[in-house]
Amino acid sequence: MLWSLIHIVDILLWLFMAASVFYVAFFAACSLKPGRKGKAKDESGLLPEAQFLVLYPAYKEDAVILHSVESFLLQDHPREKYQLVVISDHMQKETNDQLSSLPITLLQPSFENSSKAKALQYAIEQTKGLSDFTHVVILDADNVVGSDFLTQLHRVCRQGYQAIQCHRTAKNADNDIAALDGISEEINNTLFRRAHNNIGLSSALIGSGMCFNYKWFSRNVQHLCSAVEDRELESLLAKQNIFVKYEEHIYVMDEKVSSGDNFQRQRMRWMTGQVQSLLQMLPYIPKAILSGNINYIDKTFQQALIPRSILLVLLPVLSTIITIISFSWSAKWWCLLILFCISLFIAIPRQLRTRSIVGRITAFSTLAWNMIENLVHIDKNNHDFLHTSHNK
């Protein structure tokens, strides 16, 4: 009787883990499929020229915001075709004075409880009437883009896409933690962005390097209320059947976290947001199924996935335990672990497969174990904004 119970638990646990592994494996395979190129549009079929509202929400970002803004102002795109706005939240007077000397719009709200969602809502409200904007671009305070960023984005916007996610990639690899953070982002780019677009599904959003139709965004930004606004935006887009285009060749350089504390704080925010998003999205699932809204179903399932770093720790541990309990039961566990490792290897860009992994196993193991400890601290009712600090 006891062995039967243990075997049932073994199978149920394997099925629970397998759902996440098979999802990763499927989209790793899809990433190998050539993307849909589509036919080039005749100039007469393109939308009118875009007018960009570029938003930099900046909460206590004195260390990085000036460099990011000054870099962005080097755009080769016509200056009259975009308006750059910095939402300075709890930044120092010296920083605000320096920003004020630049050809930008500086907003200085005073929120009692700050969040990126509130900053975006405030910016949209305060910039109404400044220009006939057609698109909103959202960047983080540490993001740096090339001088041709808006020019490239402009070409895509004129093709009629209402939501675009650019390729956010690491601009630093100072230590093992930053390198692992960067490689994790590239795996996400492969699985949840490129692979999804390859088979006609919407790309996932990241939180920055995003571009939206201005009218859509100004209507929907007021619905944001959590500390993970990108997941809320994903849900709204999916619910309205709006496709998210991933532009792999439009780069946004993003500073990766370099300390264990920042890494844990960031992951804790993401894991909490994942649980909150899942609970918010589940009630709409029956309607999504009846209407055949595949994107919404897919986005909801994503929120239920076990984080990859946790899988990389639990799978070998559980495989070893099951092998000790019963060798005959263990084959399915080792196969699952091998499939997962192969899938991750496929998802990692070729140039990073050795440089960013070898020699970093110890750092990964420590971070992953701390993430498992985070699970007991997740509060689905906590909507506090957790800021990731930067060093000068």
Residue, then its C-alpha position, 0 to 999 in steps of 0.5 A: m500500500l505504501w509503495s503504491l502511494i509513493h508510486i502515485v506521488d512519483i507519477l503525479l510529480w513527474l507529470f507536473m514537472a513534465a508539463s513545463v519541460f515539454y513546453v520548453a522543448f516544443f518551443a525550443a524546436c520551434s525556434l529552429k524553424p525559419g521565421r515567417k518573412g512575409k511579403a515586402k509591402d509596397e510603399s503605397g500600402l504603408l501607414p503614414e509616418a510615425q510620431f513617437l512618444v518615448l517614455y523613460p520611467a525612472y525611479k531613483e535611477d540617478a546612476v544611469i538615467l543621464h547616460s541613457v537619455e544622452s545616448f538616445l538623443l543621438q538618434d539619426h531619426p528626425r528630431e521633430k518625429y519624436q518626443l522624449v519624456v523622463i518621468s523622474d520619481h524620487m530622483q535627486k535635484e542635481t540629476n533633475d537639473q541636468l535632465s532639465s538642460l537637455p531637449i526633453t520633457l521632464l516630469q516630476p510626479s510625487f507618488e506615495n507608493s511608486s510603481k512603473a505603472k503609475a509613472l506610465q499612467y502619469a506620463i500619458e495624462q501629462t503629455k496629452g496634446l503635446s503632439d499627434f503621437t502614433h506610437v509609444v516607446i517604453l524604455d527602462a532607465d538603464n536601457v541604451v539603444g543604437s542611433d538607428f533605433l527609431t529609424q528601424l522601429h519606424r519601418v516596422c510601425r508603418q507595416g501596421y503592427q500595434a505591439i512590438q517587442c524589440h530584442r533586449t540584450a545584455k550590455n554588461a557581463d561584469n561577473d557570473i551573476a550578470a552573465l547568467d542573467g544575460i543568458s537567461e534573457e536570451i533563452n527567453n528571447t528564443l523560447f517566448r519571442r522568436a519561437h512564438n512568432n515563428i509559428g504565428l503566436s504573439s511574442a512575450l513582452i519584457g517590460s522595456g524595448m516595447c512599442f505600442n499604438y498610441k491610441w491603444f496604449s493610452r486607453n489601456v494603460q489605466h488598467l495597469c495596477s500591479a508591479v509587473e505591468d508587462r504581464e498585464l499588458e500581455s494579458l490585455l493584448a491577448k484578450q483583444n486578439i492583438f498580435v505582438k511582433y518580435e523584432e530580433h534585429i532591433y536591439v535594446m542594451d539592458e544592464k544586467v544585475s551584478s549582485g546576488d541581492n538584486f538578482q533575488r529581489q528581481r526574481m522574487r518580483w517576477m515570481t510573485g507577478q507570475v502567480q498574480s497574473l495566473l490568478q487574474m487570467l484564469p477566470y477568462i480561460p473558458k471564454a478564451i477556449l470557446s472563442g479559440n483565443i490561442n494566444y490568451i490560452d498560451k499566455t495563461f499557461q506560461q504563468a503556470l510554468i515552473p521557473r527554469s532555474i528551479l527545474l534545473v535544481l529539482l530535476p537532478v535532485l528528484s531523479t537521484i532520489i527516485t533512482i535510490i527508491s526504485f531504479s525502474w521508476s527513474a528512467k522517465w526522470w532522467c529522460l526528462l532531465i536530458l530533454f530539458c538540458i537539450s532544450l536549453f542548449i538549443a535556446i542559448p545563442r550559439q556564441l554564448r553556449t560555452r562562454s557564459i556557462v562554463g565556470r559559472i555552475t557554482a554561482f547558478s546553484t546558489l542563486a537557484w537554491n535561493m529562488i526555491e527558498n523564495l517560493v515560501h515568501i510569495d504573497k499573491n496579494n502583495h503589489d508593492f514595487l520592488h526596485t532594482s538598484h544600479n551602481k554608478 
